[in-house]
């Protein structure tokens, strides 16, 4: 299941952690499917908060923006493009792993 954590345009607002946790709990009462949450997740801290209640965290706009910010004036990849995207993915993954470690304790 994919739960959209905010209404509006992705990348412009942040999800409310309490609302997301309540919605995920409500969804899980009705299905045994894993619940992934997306929209508005841009940082490792946000990914960690979402991962503490959801089975998965979906990040889209933050990756697109990181990629876009690494392009040259002609919208071509630069020497830093791969590194920028890899660094953001690693940061987000650290946030998710942090939530998983805390849950396991």
Backbone bond lengths (Angstrom), bond angles and torsions (degrees), N, CA, C in turn:
res aa  C-N    CA-C-N  psi(-1)  N-CA   C-N-CA  omega(-1)  CA-C   N-CA-C  phi
1 X - - - 1.433 - - 1.521 108.44 -
2 X 1.314 115.16 144.09 1.465 121.23 176.96 1.516 107.56 -116.99
3 X 1.328 115.70 116.94 1.455 121.06 177.86 1.517 108.65 -101.91
4 X 1.327 116.26 123.64 1.457 122.20 177.44 1.525 106.78 -85.69
5 X 1.328 115.93 115.15 1.463 121.53 -168.47 1.517 115.56 -80.79
6 X 1.319 117.99 -13.19 1.470 120.92 178.34 1.514 108.49 -139.71
7 X 1.314 115.12 160.62 1.456 119.23 170.66 1.516 107.28 -103.83
8 X 1.286 115.79 153.08 1.455 119.55 -179.52 1.516 110.88 109.07
9 X 1.309 114.46 -156.57 1.458 121.71 -175.59 1.521 109.24 -88.50
10 X 1.317 116.37 127.79 1.457 120.59 179.47 1.520 110.26 -61.74
11 X 1.315 115.41 145.15 1.452 120.55 178.59 1.509 114.31 88.44
12 X 1.353 117.83 -3.84 1.460 119.33 -177.13 1.524 113.15 -110.15
13 X 1.311 118.30 -16.94 1.463 121.11 -178.52 1.521 109.14 -132.66
14 X 1.324 114.58 165.03 1.468 119.86 178.13 1.521 108.69 -109.97
15 X 1.334 117.58 141.13 1.458 119.66 178.01 1.525 111.28 -70.10
16 X 1.323 116.67 145.70 1.459 122.09 176.42 1.529 107.74 -84.16
17 X 1.342 118.02 116.56 1.463 120.74 -175.11 1.532 114.05 -56.82
18 X 1.313 117.89 -39.91 1.462 120.45 -179.57 1.525 111.02 -65.98
19 X 1.322 116.71 -42.40 1.464 120.20 178.33 1.530 111.22 -64.91
20 X 1.318 116.33 -40.91 1.461 120.22 179.85 1.529 110.15 -64.39
21 X 1.318 117.36 -46.84 1.471 120.70 -179.80 1.522 110.91 -59.96
22 X 1.338 117.17 -42.66 1.463 120.55 179.47 1.525 111.09 -65.33
23 X 1.326 116.88 -41.64 1.463 120.57 -179.86 1.527 111.28 -66.71
24 X 1.325 117.07 -42.01 1.471 120.24 178.96 1.527 109.90 -63.53
25 X 1.311 117.46 -43.23 1.465 120.96 178.36 1.525 110.29 -61.01
26 X 1.321 116.92 -42.67 1.472 121.27 179.04 1.529 110.60 -62.77
27 X 1.318 116.92 -44.92 1.471 120.99 179.49 1.523 110.38 -62.44
28 X 1.340 117.01 -43.88 1.462 121.28 -177.21 1.527 112.11 -65.41
29 X 1.331 118.13 -22.90 1.466 120.04 175.64 1.523 111.53 -69.59
30 X 1.335 116.95 -17.91 1.460 121.37 -175.15 1.526 114.55 -111.26
31 X 1.323 116.97 -4.81 1.469 119.06 -178.85 1.523 110.18 -152.24
32 X 1.315 114.83 153.42 1.464 119.67 173.79 1.536 110.96 -97.91
33 X 1.321 116.64 1.34 1.461 120.90 178.70 1.529 110.41 -69.60
34 X 1.312 117.38 149.55 1.465 119.53 173.73 1.531 109.69 -65.61
35 X 1.321 115.59 148.31 1.465 121.37 -179.55 1.523 109.02 -114.82
36 X 1.331 115.29 119.16 1.462 121.50 175.47 1.520 108.00 -105.05
37 X 1.329 116.19 143.34 1.455 121.66 -176.89 1.523 108.93 -120.31
38 X 1.313 115.41 134.88 1.453 120.29 178.23 1.509 111.97 -145.00
39 X 1.313 116.07 179.84 1.464 127.96 -176.67 1.517 108.86 85.46
40 X 1.294 115.93 119.21 1.453 121.82 175.64 1.517 115.67 86.82
41 X 1.320 118.17 -0.98 1.466 120.75 -178.63 1.526 108.29 -88.75
42 X 1.345 115.94 116.98 1.465 120.24 -175.69 1.518 114.05 -127.16
43 X 1.333 117.32 -20.55 1.460 119.72 -173.14 1.526 110.90 -125.20
44 X 1.324 114.72 166.00 1.466 120.15 176.78 1.519 110.75 -62.46
45 X 1.322 116.63 -37.54 1.468 120.19 179.73 1.526 110.78 -64.24
46 X 1.322 116.85 -43.80 1.458 120.14 177.64 1.520 110.95 -65.10
47 X 1.320 117.10 -41.35 1.470 121.01 178.36 1.525 110.04 -61.96
48 X 1.318 117.55 -38.29 1.459 121.72 179.48 1.523 111.00 -64.94
49 X 1.320 116.52 -44.70 1.466 120.61 179.82 1.525 110.34 -62.52
50 X 1.313 117.43 -45.60 1.465 121.27 179.96 1.523 110.39 -65.70
51 X 1.318 117.12 -42.12 1.471 121.07 -178.90 1.521 111.96 -64.99
52 X 1.323 117.41 -21.93 1.466 119.21 179.99 1.526 112.14 -70.17
53 X 1.335 117.57 -18.06 1.470 119.02 179.66 1.523 113.10 -123.84
54 X 1.316 118.71 -16.15 1.461 121.90 -177.12 1.526 110.82 -110.48
55 X 1.312 114.80 164.03 1.467 120.34 178.38 1.523 111.91 -83.72
56 X 1.313 116.79 -20.30 1.450 120.93 -179.64 1.510 110.93 -153.38
57 X 1.325 116.02 156.84 1.461 122.89 179.27 1.525 107.28 -123.46
58 X 1.328 116.03 127.77 1.460 121.52 -179.02 1.522 108.75 -107.05
59 X 1.328 116.12 126.65 1.460 121.54 179.16 1.520 107.57 -124.48
60 X 1.317 116.42 127.24 1.456 120.01 -179.95 1.515 112.26 -126.86
61 X 1.317 116.63 -67.20 1.465 121.13 -173.97 1.519 113.08 -59.46
62 X 1.315 117.15 -36.90 1.471 119.36 179.82 1.525 110.55 -62.11
63 X 1.317 116.77 -38.62 1.471 120.14 178.08 1.528 110.90 -69.82
64 X 1.320 116.07 -41.79 1.466 119.78 177.98 1.522 109.88 -61.58
65 X 1.346 116.89 -43.81 1.465 120.14 -179.89 1.525 112.31 -65.31
66 X 1.333 116.84 -39.29 1.466 120.02 177.25 1.530 110.37 -63.15
67 X 1.303 115.91 -44.15 1.464 120.75 178.30 1.528 110.26 -62.47
68 X 1.316 115.96 -48.01 1.468 120.50 -179.55 1.527 111.33 -58.67
69 X 1.335 116.55 -40.26 1.458 120.62 -179.06 1.512 114.13 -68.70
70 X 1.327 117.04 -14.08 1.461 120.08 -178.40 1.528 113.10 -98.55
71 X 1.319 116.80 -2.24 1.460 120.24 -176.79 1.526 111.27 -83.58
72 X 1.325 115.13 158.17 1.469 119.93 177.24 1.535 109.45 -80.90
73 X 1.324 118.28 178.04 1.476 120.81 -178.59 1.528 114.35 -59.32
74 X 1.327 116.90 -20.59 1.469 121.04 177.98 1.524 111.80 -95.47
75 X 1.342 116.13 13.06 1.473 122.80 -178.85 1.528 113.16 61.75
76 X 1.314 115.53 33.13 1.472 121.40 175.76 1.522 108.52 -103.19
77 X 1.340 117.24 148.55 1.473 120.08 177.76 1.522 110.89 -59.86
78 X 1.322 114.67 148.94 1.465 120.76 175.92 1.516 108.56 -114.09
79 X 1.307 115.53 -178.65 1.466 120.38 179.42 1.524 111.69 -62.90
80 X 1.333 117.49 -22.86 1.464 119.79 -177.77 1.530 113.86 -94.49
81 X 1.326 119.10 -5.29 1.462 121.66 -173.92 1.523 112.50 -57.15
82 X 1.300 117.66 -53.56 1.472 120.43 -177.92 1.523 110.60 -62.23
83 X 1.313 117.06 -43.40 1.464 121.03 -178.76 1.521 111.73 -62.29
84 X 1.322 117.26 -42.85 1.465 121.31 179.93 1.522 110.76 -60.13
85 X 1.311 116.84 -46.58 1.471 120.63 -178.79 1.528 110.68 -68.33
86 X 1.315 117.49 -44.59 1.470 120.67 178.92 1.522 110.61 -60.87
87 X 1.318 117.61 -41.98 1.468 120.44 -179.99 1.524 111.64 -63.61
88 X 1.322 117.87 -41.23 1.456 120.18 178.38 1.523 110.76 -66.05
89 X 1.310 117.21 -44.00 1.470 120.17 178.43 1.528 110.24 -61.36
90 X 1.322 117.65 -42.18 1.470 120.97 178.68 1.520 110.94 -63.47
91 X 1.329 117.40 -41.27 1.467 121.42 178.75 1.528 110.55 -63.10
92 X 1.318 116.85 -45.84 1.468 120.69 178.96 1.529 110.82 -63.49
93 X 1.317 117.13 -41.74 1.467 121.15 178.96 1.524 110.95 -62.90
94 X 1.334 117.32 -38.85 1.470 119.81 176.21 1.527 110.97 -60.61
95 X 1.317 116.48 -39.75 1.456 120.16 177.82 1.516 111.85 -62.80
96 X 1.318 116.90 -44.58 1.470 121.01 179.02 1.521 110.33 -64.81
97 X 1.328 116.91 -45.64 1.478 119.56 179.37 1.516 111.73 -62.23
98 X 1.318 116.90 -35.90 1.460 121.03 178.07 1.527 110.57 -60.66
99 X 1.312 117.00 -43.97 1.467 120.60 178.10 1.519 111.25 -64.93
100 X 1.324 116.42 -39.24 1.473 120.29 179.67 1.540 110.28 -65.56
101 X 1.340 116.89 -40.65 1.476 120.14 178.85 1.517 110.20 -64.55
102 X 1.313 117.37 -44.05 1.464 120.48 179.78 1.520 111.13 -62.94
103 X 1.309 117.96 -38.22 1.460 121.50 179.52 1.535 111.06 -67.00
104 X 1.332 116.12 -32.02 1.459 120.81 -177.49 1.539 112.14 -77.05
105 X 1.317 117.01 -18.46 1.465 120.87 -176.65 1.503 111.92 -77.58
